[in-house]
């Protein structure tokens, strides 16, 4: 399964809307974005309370669009 990328997205600093990188995110990225320890990210996944990720072999990855949607939903819930 390949992912089509534009020439601009070859730049590691390229971002999507919401300031997230234009690539699948790692647990380290999630920890940095939310300013929490990486262990917290793994606990969120175990408890199914954080942004949903998926497994590629032994690696966990997060779709930046899904992470952005998760944050938007959390903001809506917490604002109510």
N, C-alpha and C positions, 0 to 999 in steps of 0.2 A: 504494500500500500504506500504510494508516494504522495507527497503533499506538494501542490503547485505553489510556487513562490514567485513573486515579482522580483525584478532586479533590485528594487528599493529594499525589499525585506532581507536581502543578503547582508545588509548592514546590521550588526548585532544590537545597535541602538534603536532600530526601527521599532515603533510602538503602534499598538492598536488604540482605538478609542478607549478612554478610561486609564490611559497611561501604562497599560500592561504590554509586555514584550510580544512581538509577533512570532512566537514560537511556543511550543508546549512548555509549561512551567514545571520545575522540579520542587520537591519538598523544601529545599533550601530557598528557592525563590518565594514560595508561599510564606515561609518563616520570615523572610526579609520584608515582604510586602506588608504583613500584618504585625511586624515587630514583636514576634513571639519566638521562643526557642523551637528548634526543629522537633524536639520530642513532643511539644504541644501539637504540632501538625500531625504527627503520627497518632497521637491520642484522639484528635478530632476524627481522623479516618477510622480508627478502631471503633469509636463510639458513634460514627456517622453523624457528627454534629457540624463539621466544617464543610468547606467547598468539596464537592465530589471529584474524586480523581479516578484514574484508571491505570491498569497495570500493562506495561509493555515488558514482557519477560519478567525479570525480577525488579524492574524499575517502576516507580510510581510517577505518573505525569498528570498534569492538570491542563485543561483547555482554558486559555485566557478568557474566552467569551463566556464560558460557564462560570468561571471565578467572578467575572464582572457581574453576571446575572445573580449569582449568590449574594454578593455584597448589596446589590440593589434591593433584593428581596429582604435581606436582613434589615436594611435601613427602613424599609416600608413597615416591617413588623415592629421594629423598635420605636418607630415614630407614632404608632397607634396607641 
